[in-house]
Amino acid sequence: MNSSDRGLGWGEGLRPGQQAPAPYAASAIASRGRQWPEPECTTRAPFQRDRDRVLHSASFRRLTYKTQVFVYHEGDHYRTRLTHSLEVAQIARTIARQLRLDEDLAEVLALAHDLGHPPFGHAGERALDEVMQGLGGFDHNVQSLRIVMKLERKYADFDGLNLTWETLEGLAKHNGPVKREGPLREVIGELEGWRSLDAERYASAEAQVAALADDVAYLNHDIDDGLRAGLITLDDLAQVPLASRIVVEARALSSDEPRVVYEVTRRMIGVMIADLVAQSRRHLQALDPQSPDDVRAAGRAVIAFSERMFDDLKQIRAFLFERVYRSGRVSKTMQAAEAIVRDLFRRYVADHASLPATWREGAEGLDEHRHARVIADFVSGMTDRYALAEHRRLFDATPELR
């Protein structure tokens, strides 16, 4: 097999505008395989098959009613975890194509990266981590791994989705090399009975792309949602260095504010992607990797923003934290959401009869740590609206999330 064949789907060839994958692109043909051996698919490459398994999972569908920033019932036009994941996937494919990486691996990692988010976004995660202190803690990235490794149960021969090693590695290292501690320790221990994830090394270039595509997507769509919610204005945004020139340019094109808002966010996405691609090309040229493992062994992230853009993004994050995430409206809602998640967890721990029959059977006879993990698995899988319905069923009063 020569380098021009690497990473292509079975017999599909190159699409218009697509270059042959680089030697450092993850190669689906040379994948390290699946934990449970299966016959290869005749129509899809392994990473395409991974993507389809994620798309068809119940956990992916439930992202429709899981919070990004605003709870699902606050409006039909705000992002949810599902639409966020789709936006991340599209950005990841764009970047991967520019860098001659495996687009399918970048896409599946983008689609799967938030499968483990509990109801009410980071508020739900904080609540679960709090009640799981001393019991292994809770982390949504680790929960994504647990979902694809064991909690999805639909195949006759195995639990989970039996994804490739490369996809599991990318999910484990969404934020870079990982330590064998906290919630991840147990999961990595199970995987290393099959094959080591090389936890101390960086992930593939495709995984690094998916992680930064996540940043590009959420920063821009949270700005868009913040503007839509009236928490910030275009004049506020114009005070942020990266956005100031773009706001002026967009306003020169139209006096219709919704069009201006869209023009601002689309231009900012373009600027961020262009910077990321240019800086990553410089890193790749300097490293001259000849295999995916050369990227993993580089000792630092190869896919990165320039220093100037990194600083600009820090200012955008600080702006969003001050004006959106910690605004009175959002904070009040998220505090109430945290209380709902804590209430549910504690009720199920204390009263197994409150659980659905399948989960009740699965929680019986376990030691304290395993019992708590089963309850956390159940609560974290809930959508916002199911968590609210359960709280109303089990408690006399449920906070209004407004």
C-alpha positions as CSV (number, residue, x, y, z in Angstrom):
1,M,0.0,0.0,0.0
2,N,1.5,3.4,-0.9
3,S,0.9,6.6,0.9
4,S,-1.8,7.8,-1.6
5,D,-4.0,4.9,-0.5
6,R,-3.9,5.7,3.2
7,G,-7.1,6.5,5.0
8,L,-9.5,6.3,2.0
9,G,-12.8,4.6,2.3
10,W,-13.2,1.2,0.6
11,G,-13.0,2.0,-3.1
12,E,-14.3,5.5,-2.9
13,G,-11.2,7.3,-4.1
14,L,-10.6,11.0,-3.7
15,R,-13.5,13.4,-3.8
16,P,-13.4,16.7,-5.7
17,G,-11.1,19.2,-3.9
18,Q,-9.6,16.4,-1.7
19,Q,-5.9,15.7,-1.7
20,A,-4.3,12.4,-0.9
21,P,-3.9,11.9,2.9
22,A,-0.6,12.8,4.4
23,P,1.7,10.1,5.8
24,Y,0.9,11.3,9.3
25,A,-2.9,10.9,8.8
26,A,-4.5,8.1,10.7
27,S,-5.0,5.3,8.4
28,A,-8.2,3.4,8.7
29,I,-6.6,0.5,6.8
30,A,-3.8,0.3,9.3
31,S,-6.1,0.7,12.3
32,R,-5.1,-1.0,15.5
33,G,-8.5,-2.7,15.4
34,R,-11.5,-3.3,17.6
35,Q,-11.5,-5.0,21.0
36,W,-14.0,-7.6,19.8
37,P,-13.0,-8.9,16.3
38,E,-15.6,-8.4,13.6
39,P,-15.6,-8.9,9.8
40,E,-14.8,-5.8,7.9
41,C,-17.6,-3.9,6.2
42,T,-17.5,-4.1,2.5
43,T,-18.9,-0.6,1.8
44,R,-17.4,1.5,4.7
45,A,-13.9,2.1,6.0
46,P,-13.5,1.4,9.8
47,F,-13.8,5.1,10.9
48,Q,-16.9,5.6,8.7
49,R,-18.3,2.6,10.5
50,D,-17.5,4.1,13.8
51,R,-19.2,7.3,12.8
52,D,-22.4,5.4,11.8
53,R,-22.5,3.6,15.1
54,V,-22.3,6.8,17.0
55,L,-25.0,8.4,14.8
56,H,-27.3,5.5,15.4
57,S,-26.7,5.3,19.1
58,A,-29.5,6.2,21.6
59,S,-27.0,8.4,23.4
60,F,-26.5,10.5,20.3
61,R,-30.2,10.9,19.8
62,R,-30.7,12.0,23.4
63,L,-28.3,15.0,22.8
64,T,-31.4,16.6,21.1
65,Y,-32.8,17.5,24.5
66,K,-29.5,18.2,26.5
67,T,-28.5,21.7,27.3
68,Q,-25.6,23.6,25.6
69,V,-26.1,26.9,27.4
70,F,-29.9,27.5,27.4
71,V,-32.3,24.8,28.6
72,Y,-34.2,23.2,25.6
73,H,-37.6,24.8,26.5
74,E,-36.2,28.4,26.5
75,G,-36.4,28.6,22.7
76,D,-36.3,26.5,19.5
77,H,-33.3,28.4,18.0
78,Y,-30.7,27.9,20.8
79,R,-28.1,25.3,20.4
80,T,-28.5,21.9,22.1
81,R,-25.7,19.3,22.6
82,L,-26.8,17.7,19.4
83,T,-26.6,20.8,17.2
84,H,-23.3,21.7,18.9
85,S,-21.9,18.3,18.1
86,L,-23.0,18.6,14.4
87,E,-21.3,22.0,14.1
88,V,-18.1,20.7,15.7
89,A,-18.1,17.8,13.2
90,Q,-18.5,20.1,10.2
91,I,-15.7,22.3,11.4
92,A,-13.5,19.3,12.1
93,R,-14.0,17.9,8.6
94,T,-13.0,21.2,7.1
95,I,-9.8,21.5,9.1
96,A,-8.9,17.8,8.5
97,R,-9.3,18.2,4.8
98,Q,-7.1,21.3,4.7
99,L,-4.4,19.4,6.7
100,R,-4.8,16.2,4.6
101,L,-5.9,14.2,7.6
102,D,-8.5,11.4,7.9
103,E,-11.8,13.3,7.8
104,D,-13.8,10.3,9.0
105,L,-11.9,9.9,12.2
106,A,-12.0,13.7,12.9
107,E,-15.8,13.6,12.3
108,V,-16.6,10.6,14.5
109,L,-14.5,12.1,17.4
110,A,-16.4,15.4,17.0
111,L,-19.8,13.7,17.0
112,A,-19.0,11.5,20.0
113,H,-17.1,13.9,22.2
114,D,-20.2,15.0,24.2
115,L,-22.1,11.8,24.4
116,G,-21.3,11.6,28.1
117,H,-22.7,15.0,29.0
118,P,-25.5,14.8,31.7
119,P,-28.7,16.8,31.6
120,F,-28.3,20.6,31.9
121,G,-24.7,20.6,30.5
122,H,-21.8,21.6,32.8
123,A,-24.3,22.3,35.7
124,G,-25.3,18.7,35.6
125,E,-21.7,17.6,35.4
126,R,-20.8,19.7,38.5
127,A,-23.7,18.2,40.5
128,L,-22.8,14.6,39.6
129,D,-19.1,15.2,40.3
130,E,-20.1,16.6,43.7
131,V,-22.3,13.7,44.8
132,M,-19.7,11.2,43.4
133,Q,-16.8,12.6,45.5
134,G,-15.1,9.7,47.3
135,L,-16.9,7.4,44.9
136,G,-14.8,7.9,41.8
137,G,-16.1,11.4,40.7
138,F,-17.7,12.2,37.4
139,D,-16.3,13.6,34.2
140,H,-18.3,13.8,30.9
141,N,-15.3,12.9,28.8
142,V,-14.8,9.7,30.7
143,Q,-18.5,9.1,30.5
144,S,-18.4,9.3,26.7
145,L,-15.9,6.4,26.8
146,R,-18.1,4.4,29.2
147,I,-21.0,4.9,26.8
148,V,-19.2,3.6,23.7
149,M,-17.4,0.9,25.6
150,K,-20.3,-0.6,27.6
151,L,-23.5,1.4,28.2
152,E,-24.8,1.2,24.7
153,R,-26.3,-2.3,24.5
154,K,-27.6,-3.3,21.1
155,Y,-25.2,-5.8,19.6
156,A,-25.5,-9.5,20.2
157,D,-21.8,-10.2,20.7
158,F,-20.6,-7.3,22.9
159,D,-21.6,-4.3,25.1
160,G,-20.9,-0.8,23.8
161,L,-20.2,0.1,20.1
162,N,-16.9,-1.7,19.7
163,L,-15.2,1.3,18.1
164,T,-11.7,1.3,16.8
165,W,-8.7,1.9,19.0
166,E,-8.1,5.2,17.3
167,T,-11.5,6.5,18.1
168,L,-11.3,5.4,21.7
169,E,-7.9,7.0,22.0
170,G,-9.2,10.3,20.7
171,L,-12.1,10.3,23.1
172,A,-9.9,9.5,26.1
173,K,-7.4,12.3,25.1
174,H,-9.9,15.0,24.1
175,N,-7.9,17.5,26.2
176,G,-4.5,16.0,25.6
177,P,-2.5,13.3,27.4
178,V,-4.3,11.9,30.5
179,K,-3.4,10.7,34.0
180,R,-4.5,7.4,35.3
181,E,-6.5,8.8,38.1
182,G,-10.1,9.8,39.0
183,P,-12.9,8.5,36.8
184,L,-10.5,7.7,33.9
185,R,-8.5,5.2,35.9
186,E,-11.1,2.5,35.8
187,V,-11.8,2.9,32.1
188,I,-8.2,2.9,31.1
189,G,-7.6,-0.1,33.2
190,E,-10.3,-2.0,31.3
191,L,-8.9,-0.9,28.0
192,E,-5.4,-1.8,28.8
193,G,-6.4,-5.4,29.3
194,W,-6.9,-5.3,25.6
195,R,-4.4,-2.7,24.3
196,S,-2.7,0.3,25.9
197,L,-4.0,3.8,25.1
198,D,-0.5,5.2,25.6
199,A,-2.1,7.7,28.0
200,E,1.0,9.8,28.5
201,R,1.4,10.6,24.8
202,Y,-0.7,13.0,22.6
203,A,-3.5,11.7,20.5
204,S,-3.6,11.6,16.7
205,A,-3.7,14.8,14.7
206,E,-7.3,14.0,13.9
207,A,-8.2,13.9,17.7
208,Q,-6.4,17.2,18.2
209,V,-8.4,18.7,15.3
210,A,-11.7,17.6,16.9
211,A,-10.7,19.1,20.2
212,L,-10.0,22.5,18.7
213,A,-13.0,22.4,16.4
214,D,-15.0,22.1,19.6
215,D,-13.5,25.4,20.8
216,V,-14.2,27.1,17.5
217,A,-17.8,25.9,17.5
218,Y,-18.8,26.7,21.0
219,L,-17.2,30.1,21.2
220,N,-19.0,31.3,18.2
221,H,-22.4,29.7,18.7
222,D,-22.4,30.8,22.4
223,I,-21.8,34.3,21.1
224,D,-24.7,33.9,18.7
225,D,-27.0,32.4,21.4
226,G,-25.9,35.2,23.8
227,L,-26.9,37.8,21.3
228,R,-30.2,36.1,20.6
229,A,-31.0,35.9,24.3
230,G,-30.2,39.6,24.8
231,L,-27.4,38.9,27.3
232,I,-24.9,40.7,25.1
233,T,-25.2,43.2,22.2
234,L,-23.1,43.8,19.1
235,D,-21.7,46.9,20.7
236,D,-20.5,44.7,23.7
237,L,-18.9,42.3,21.3
238,A,-17.2,45.1,19.4
239,Q,-15.1,45.7,22.6
240,V,-13.5,42.3,22.2
241,P,-10.3,42.6,20.1
242,L,-10.8,39.8,17.6
243,A,-14.5,40.7,17.0
244,S,-14.1,44.5,16.8
245,R,-13.0,44.8,13.1
246,I,-15.4,42.0,12.1
247,V,-18.4,43.8,13.7
248,V,-17.6,47.0,11.8
249,E,-17.2,45.1,8.5
250,A,-20.5,43.2,9.0
251,R,-22.4,46.4,9.9
252,A,-21.2,48.0,6.7
253,L,-23.0,45.2,4.7
254,S,-26.4,45.4,6.3
255,S,-28.6,47.3,8.8
256,D,-30.6,44.2,9.5
257,E,-29.3,43.0,12.9
258,P,-30.0,39.2,12.5
259,R,-28.0,39.3,9.2
260,V,-25.2,41.2,10.9
261,V,-25.0,38.7,13.7
262,Y,-24.8,35.8,11.3
263,E,-22.1,37.6,9.3
264,V,-20.1,38.3,12.4
265,T,-20.1,34.7,13.6
266,R,-19.4,33.1,10.2
267,R,-16.5,35.5,9.6
268,M,-15.1,34.7,13.1
269,I,-15.3,31.0,12.4
270,G,-13.5,31.5,9.1
271,V,-10.7,33.6,10.8
272,M,-10.2,31.0,13.6
273,I,-10.1,28.1,11.1
274,A,-7.6,29.9,8.8
275,D,-5.3,30.7,11.8
276,L,-5.5,27.1,13.1
277,V,-4.7,25.6,9.6
278,A,-1.8,28.0,9.0
279,Q,-0.2,27.4,12.4
280,S,-0.7,23.7,12.3
281,R,1.0,23.5,8.9
282,R,4.0,25.3,10.3
283,H,4.2,22.8,13.1
284,L,3.8,19.9,10.8
285,Q,6.4,21.2,8.4
286,A,8.9,21.6,11.3
287,L,8.2,18.2,12.7
288,D,8.0,16.4,9.4
289,P,6.1,13.4,10.8
290,Q,6.1,10.3,8.6
291,S,3.5,8.4,10.5
292,P,0.6,9.0,12.9
293,D,2.8,7.8,15.8
294,D,5.3,10.6,15.0
295,V,2.5,13.0,15.9
296,R,1.7,11.1,19.1
297,A,5.4,11.2,20.1
298,A,6.0,14.9,19.4
299,G,5.8,15.9,23.0
300,R,3.4,18.7,22.4
301,A,0.2,19.4,20.4
302,V,0.9,19.7,16.7
303,I,-2.5,21.1,15.8
304,A,-2.7,24.5,17.4
305,F,-3.7,28.2,17.1
306,S,-1.0,30.9,16.8
307,E,0.0,32.6,20.0
308,R,-1.9,35.7,19.0
309,M,-5.1,33.8,18.2
310,F,-4.7,31.8,21.5
311,D,-4.7,35.1,23.4
312,D,-7.7,36.4,21.4
313,L,-9.6,33.3,22.3
314,K,-8.8,33.7,25.9
315,Q,-10.4,37.2,25.8
316,I,-13.5,35.8,24.1
317,R,-13.8,33.1,26.8
318,A,-13.4,35.7,29.5
319,F,-16.1,37.8,27.8
320,L,-18.5,34.9,27.6
321,F,-17.9,33.8,31.2
322,E,-18.6,37.3,32.5
323,R,-21.5,38.3,30.2
324,V,-23.2,34.9,29.4
325,Y,-22.2,31.9,31.5
326,R,-22.2,33.8,34.8
327,S,-25.0,36.2,34.0
328,G,-27.8,36.3,36.5
329,R,-30.3,34.6,34.2
330,V,-28.0,31.7,33.3
331,S,-26.5,31.3,36.8
332,K,-30.0,31.1,38.4
333,T,-31.2,28.5,36.0
334,M,-28.0,26.4,36.3
335,Q,-28.1,26.5,40.1
336,A,-31.6,25.2,40.0
337,A,-30.6,22.5,37.5
338,E,-27.7,21.4,39.8
339,A,-30.2,21.0,42.6
340,I,-32.4,18.8,40.4
341,V,-29.5,16.5,39.5
342,R,-28.3,16.2,43.1
343,D,-31.9,15.4,44.3
344,L,-32.3,12.7,41.7
345,F,-29.0,11.0,42.4
346,R,-29.6,10.9,46.2
347,R,-33.2,9.7,45.8
348,Y,-32.2,6.8,43.6
349,V,-29.3,5.8,45.9
350,A,-31.6,5.8,48.9
351,D,-34.6,4.3,47.2
352,H,-34.1,1.6,44.5
353,A,-37.8,1.4,44.0
354,S,-37.7,4.8,42.4
355,L,-35.6,3.4,39.5
356,P,-36.9,1.8,36.4
357,A,-37.0,-2.0,36.6
358,T,-33.9,-2.6,34.4
359,W,-31.7,-0.1,36.3
360,R,-33.1,-1.3,39.6
361,E,-32.0,-4.8,38.9
362,G,-28.6,-3.6,37.7
363,A,-28.0,-1.6,40.9
364,E,-28.8,-4.4,43.4
365,G,-26.1,-6.3,45.2
366,L,-23.2,-4.0,44.3
367,D,-20.6,-2.5,46.6
368,E,-20.9,1.3,47.4
369,H,-18.6,2.4,44.5
370,R,-20.2,0.3,41.8
371,H,-23.7,1.0,43.0
372,A,-23.0,4.8,42.9
373,R,-21.6,4.5,39.4
374,V,-24.7,2.7,38.1
375,I,-26.9,5.5,39.5
376,A,-24.5,8.1,37.9
377,D,-24.8,6.3,34.6
378,F,-28.6,6.4,34.8
379,V,-28.8,10.1,35.8
380,S,-26.2,11.2,33.3
381,G,-28.0,9.6,30.4
382,M,-31.2,11.6,31.1
383,T,-32.3,14.4,28.8
384,D,-33.2,17.7,30.4
385,R,-36.9,17.1,30.0
386,Y,-36.7,13.5,31.4
387,A,-34.8,14.8,34.4
388,L,-37.5,17.4,35.0
389,A,-40.3,14.8,34.6
390,E,-38.6,12.5,37.0
391,H,-38.1,15.2,39.6
392,R,-41.7,16.2,39.4
393,R,-42.7,12.5,39.8
394,L,-40.5,12.0,42.9
395,F,-40.6,15.3,44.7
396,D,-43.3,17.7,45.8
397,A,-41.7,20.8,44.3
398,T,-39.5,21.2,41.2
399,P,-37.6,24.4,40.4
400,E,-38.7,26.4,37.4
401,L,-35.7,26.6,35.0
402,R,-36.3,30.0,33.6
